């Protein structure tokens, strides 16, 4: 993972740790694609709703945060929430 991806990963992790009840049960993995890096977030089963939010508002805000980070760094980031 490059330094830029690490910084974006760290920012996303900091926000999500404060959002969920079980931060130790959450995994964040950076998956490089052709033009972007997708962050796959796998929260604990009880925290999935908190990461998505009502009508997807929290997920949308996290994507905006990653878009802003990408604009600053000249990269593209995406977010995928994995719920089992």
Backbone as CSV, one residue per row, in Angstrom:
resi,resn,N_x,N_y,N_z,CA_x,CA_y,CA_z,C_x,C_y,C_z
1,UNK,0.855,-1.172,0.000,0.000,0.000,0.000,0.899,1.232,0.000
2,UNK,0.597,2.183,-0.865,1.414,3.383,-0.946,1.127,4.312,0.235
3,UNK,1.957,5.333,0.386,1.778,6.280,1.489,0.440,7.003,1.403
4,UNK,0.001,7.320,0.169,-1.273,8.011,0.011,-2.422,7.115,0.468
5,UNK,-2.380,5.845,0.059,-3.430,4.925,0.481,-3.404,4.739,1.990
6,UNK,-2.218,4.721,2.578,-2.097,4.559,4.018,-2.729,5.737,4.740
7,UNK,-2.502,6.949,4.250,-3.082,8.138,4.878,-4.608,8.114,4.771
8,UNK,-5.128,7.772,3.620,-6.580,7.692,3.441,-7.153,6.575,4.309
9,UNK,-6.455,5.452,4.370,-6.877,4.327,5.208,-6.923,4.741,6.665
10,UNK,-5.890,5.441,7.124,-5.839,5.885,8.518,-6.963,6.860,8.839
11,UNK,-7.235,7.796,7.927,-8.330,8.752,8.136,-9.670,8.028,8.243
12,UNK,-9.905,7.094,7.335,-11.156,6.333,7.342,-11.266,5.515,8.623
13,UNK,-10.182,4.894,9.035,-10.193,4.081,10.253,-10.494,4.933,11.486
14,UNK,-9.923,6.133,11.560,-10.168,7.015,12.708,-11.643,7.378,12.818
15,UNK,-12.256,7.707,11.699,-13.675,8.081,11.703,-14.532,6.877,12.093
16,UNK,-14.252,5.727,11.491,-15.063,4.543,11.760,-14.906,4.043,13.193
17,UNK,-13.727,4.167,13.766,-13.523,3.731,15.149,-14.411,4.506,16.115
18,UNK,-14.648,5.764,15.826,-15.498,6.588,16.695,-16.987,6.372,16.421
19,UNK,-17.279,5.784,15.279,-18.655,5.599,14.851,-19.265,4.309,15.393
20,UNK,-18.469,3.264,15.495,-18.989,1.939,15.841,-18.785,1.626,17.323
21,UNK,-19.518,0.617,17.798,-19.379,0.185,19.191,-18.240,-0.805,19.367
22,UNK,-17.953,-1.589,18.326,-16.912,-2.612,18.397,-15.826,-2.345,17.349
23,UNK,-14.932,-1.380,17.594,-13.907,-1.080,16.589,-12.927,-2.236,16.365
24,UNK,-12.737,-3.071,17.388,-11.825,-4.198,17.213,-12.414,-5.287,16.318
25,UNK,-13.719,-5.276,16.116,-14.365,-6.262,15.250,-14.490,-5.804,13.810
26,UNK,-13.912,-4.669,13.464,-14.018,-4.102,12.120,-12.709,-4.289,11.361
27,UNK,-12.841,-4.627,10.075,-11.673,-4.759,9.211,-11.814,-3.786,8.044
28,UNK,-10.720,-3.147,7.684,-10.681,-2.259,6.524,-9.549,-2.735,5.630
29,UNK,-9.880,-3.035,4.390,-8.884,-3.533,3.457,-8.878,-2.650,2.210
30,UNK,-7.694,-2.246,1.770,-7.544,-1.442,0.551,-7.335,-2.389,-0.629
31,UNK,-8.205,-2.262,-1.631,-8.115,-3.104,-2.823,-7.796,-2.202,-4.018
32,UNK,-6.585,-2.288,-4.543,-6.248,-1.439,-5.691,-6.941,-1.923,-6.955
33,UNK,-7.508,-0.994,-7.690,-8.142,-1.269,-8.978,-7.362,-0.496,-10.037
34,UNK,-7.861,-0.487,-11.251,-7.146,0.219,-12.322,-6.980,1.702,-12.045
35,UNK,-8.076,2.374,-11.764,-8.032,3.836,-11.606,-8.276,4.310,-10.186
36,UNK,-8.624,3.407,-9.302,-8.987,3.821,-7.952,-8.566,2.760,-6.951
37,UNK,-8.620,3.134,-5.703,-8.431,2.203,-4.606,-9.755,2.112,-3.873
38,UNK,-10.252,0.905,-3.715,-11.517,0.681,-3.035,-11.216,0.204,-1.622
39,UNK,-11.811,0.859,-0.655,-11.684,0.441,0.732,-12.894,-0.413,1.081
40,UNK,-12.636,-1.678,1.400,-13.694,-2.592,1.805,-13.766,-2.593,3.324
41,UNK,-14.904,-2.180,3.840,-15.110,-2.095,5.281,-16.015,-3.249,5.702
42,UNK,-15.532,-4.045,6.626,-16.289,-5.178,7.144,-16.497,-4.963,8.641
43,UNK,-17.598,-4.293,9.022,-17.838,-4.028,10.442,-18.428,-5.252,11.144
44,UNK,-18.452,-5.205,12.464,-19.115,-6.245,13.243,-20.596,-6.246,12.860
45,UNK,-21.254,-7.397,12.942,-22.666,-7.477,12.515,-23.577,-6.439,13.177
46,UNK,-23.340,-6.131,14.438,-24.187,-5.153,15.133,-23.903,-3.718,14.711
47,UNK,-22.785,-3.477,14.052,-22.388,-2.117,13.678,-22.666,-1.774,12.213
48,UNK,-23.173,-2.712,11.440,-23.401,-2.460,10.013,-24.342,-1.275,9.815
49,UNK,-25.402,-1.220,10.586,-26.364,-0.121,10.462,-25.762,1.228,10.799
50,UNK,-24.832,1.257,11.721,-24.185,2.517,12.087,-23.258,3.006,10.986
51,UNK,-22.633,2.075,10.277,-21.733,2.456,9.188,-22.526,2.915,7.970
52,UNK,-23.682,2.298,7.742,-24.513,2.684,6.591,-25.333,3.927,6.915
53,UNK,-25.944,3.952,8.092,-26.747,5.102,8.499,-28.141,5.064,7.907
54,UNK,-28.973,5.955,8.373,-30.335,6.045,7.844,-30.294,6.510,6.402
55,UNK,-30.946,5.718,5.578,-31.023,6.010,4.141,-29.642,6.186,3.513
56,UNK,-28.606,5.598,4.136,-27.265,5.637,3.575,-26.518,6.932,3.776
57,UNK,-26.976,7.742,4.707,-26.353,9.053,4.905,-24.915,8.970,5.405
58,UNK,-24.638,8.073,6.327,-23.279,7.948,6.868,-22.346,7.417,5.785
59,UNK,-22.808,6.392,5.059,-21.989,5.836,3.971,-21.697,6.906,2.924
60,UNK,-22.688,7.708,2.603,-22.500,8.790,1.627,-21.492,9.810,2.147
61,UNK,-21.566,10.134,3.434,-20.622,11.092,4.023,-19.201,10.534,4.020
62,UNK,-19.057,9.236,4.276,-17.731,8.617,4.226,-17.164,8.656,2.811
63,UNK,-18.021,8.454,1.818,-17.574,8.520,0.420,-17.148,9.940,0.047
64,UNK,-17.868,10.933,0.559,-17.491,12.330,0.314,-16.141,12.623,0.964
65,UNK,-15.935,12.110,2.168,-14.651,12.281,2.843,-13.518,11.685,2.012
66,UNK,-13.732,10.483,1.474,-12.715,9.853,0.629,-12.522,10.616,-0.679
67,UNK,-13.606,11.157,-1.243,-13.477,11.969,-2.458,-12.622,13.209,-2.204
68,UNK,-12.845,13.868,-1.070,-12.059,15.057,-0.726,-10.597,14.695,-0.518
69,UNK,-10.359,13.590,0.152,-8.984,13.134,0.368,-8.314,12.822,-0.968
70,UNK,-9.064,12.204,-1.864,-8.540,11.887,-3.188,-8.232,13.124,-4.005
71,UNK,-9.079,14.145,-3.885,-8.825,15.391,-4.606,-7.518,16.033,-4.149
72,UNK,-7.268,16.012,-2.861,-6.047,16.589,-2.315,-4.820,15.814,-2.786
73,UNK,-4.954,14.482,-2.853,-3.820,13.633,-3.182,-3.699,13.312,-4.669
74,UNK,-4.694,13.679,-5.454,-4.673,13.344,-6.871,-4.949,11.875,-7.118
75,UNK,-5.775,11.281,-6.271,-6.114,9.866,-6.388,-7.624,9.708,-6.333
76,UNK,-8.095,8.504,-6.607,-9.521,8.212,-6.494,-9.704,7.077,-5.500
77,UNK,-10.667,7.260,-4.603,-10.966,6.255,-3.598,-12.453,5.945,-3.629
78,UNK,-12.755,4.717,-3.296,-14.136,4.273,-3.201,-14.350,3.545,-1.899
79,UNK,-15.613,3.315,-1.566,-15.969,2.650,-0.311,-16.973,1.565,-0.602
80,UNK,-16.712,0.387,-0.069,-17.653,-0.716,-0.165,-17.846,-1.277,1.230
81,UNK,-19.107,-1.400,1.639,-19.416,-1.906,2.964,-19.866,-3.350,2.814
82,UNK,-19.180,-4.237,3.502,-19.471,-5.663,3.403,-20.322,-6.046,4.607
83,UNK,-21.498,-6.572,4.351,-22.357,-7.040,5.438,-22.741,-8.481,5.139
84,UNK,-22.490,-9.336,6.101,-22.771,-10.764,5.904,-24.179,-11.118,6.281
